Amino acid sequence: MTLDDYNGFCASLPATNHVVQWGGAHVWKVGTKVFAIGGWDQGRQLFVTFKCSDIAYDVLKEQPGLRPAPYLASRGMKWIQRQTSQSMDDGALKDYLRESHRLVALKLTKQARKELGLAQVTACRGE
């Protein structure tokens, strides 16, 4: 996935906004909350970081090319960083980004979701 692919996909999700911060990371938010971070490994390869469910985190953190997200996971948050497409192709990454967007949107207040046009966002069973 290129940076343009990443940014284009995140921009296609509802109620998102983009900011470049933290040393050049492309940060995508739903409302005011981060759901995806795209950054570089020494300027060569795009790393993409996203929030995931507890179960997905437990599975993904053990896969080649994926790891618990630096900083976020060390603070107990369930965030994964894809470093290579070895275990997760671009299609699967887009699915996880879509799910990260949903999980983060659920953390917004009902009023904020309504104002952003996300009132229909719901939790899955077991969340």
N, C-alpha and C positions, 0 to 999 in steps of 0.2 A: 504494500500500500504506500502510495506516495503521500507527501504532505497535502498536495492538492486534493487527492482522493479523500483523505481523512477529513480535511476541512469542509469539502463539499458534502460529504455524508452527514457530518454533524450539523451543518447548516440546514440540511433537509428535515431535521427533526423539529417538532413544534416547540415554539417559545424559547428558542436557544439564542444565546449571544456569545460572542467570541472576544477574547482579549489575549494579547501576547504579554506574558509576565514571567517572573521567576527565571530570568536569564534566557529568554527567548522561547519559552514553552508556549505552545498554542493551546490555550485553556478554553474549554467549552462549558457553558453553564446553562442550566434550565432555571429561569428566574435568576436568583442570586447564588445558586448552589452549583458547585462543580460536579460534572458527570464524566468528563474525559479530559485527559492531558496528553498532548503529543509533544515529545521532545526528542532530542538528538543524542546519540552515542558519539561523542567527539565529532559531531558534524557529519557523520557518515550515514547512519541508519536511523530511521524513525522508530522510536519506542512509543507505544500507546498504552496509557494507563487508564483503567476503568474500575468502577464499583461493581461488585457482583454479590450474589446471594452467598450465604454461609456454605451451602453444599457445593456450589460452583467453585468457591474459593478453595475448599479442601481438595477438590479434584484438580483444578488448574495449577495450583502452586507446585504440584509434583511433575508437571509436564515439561519436556524440553522446549526451550525458547520462551518460557513463561516463568515469572517469579512473583512472590509477594512484592507489591509496590514499595520501593524505598520510601521512608518517612511515614507514609500512610499506614502500611501494614504493621510497622513497628509500634504504632500507637493503638493497635487492636482493631483497626478498620479493615474491612474486607475489600481490598483493592488489589488488582492484579496488573502487572506490567507485561505486555507482549514485546519481547525483544526481537524475535524472529518468527517467521511463519511456519517453523518446523512442526508444531503441534496444532496450530490454529491458522487456517487460511483466512484470506480477506473476507470471505462471506461469513464465516463464523465470527470474526472480529466485529463485523457490522451488527450481527445479531447480539453480541455482548454489549456493544455500544448502545444499541436500542434499549436493551434491558437496563443498562446503567442509567440511561435517561429516565426510564420509568421508575426505577427504585429511588432515584434522587427526587423526582417530581412528587413522589408519595410523601417525602419528608417536608414538603412545603405545606403551609397551612391551607385549609380548604378555601379560604378567601383568596389566597395568592394563586392557587390552582384555577379558581374561577376567573380571576382577572386575566390570567395568561391563556385562557381557553383550554385548560387541561382538566376541567371538572370531571371528565369521563375516566381519568386515570384511576385504576383500582388495584388493590392488592390481590395477589394470587393466593390461593389456599395455602395455609401454613406460614404466611408472612406475618 
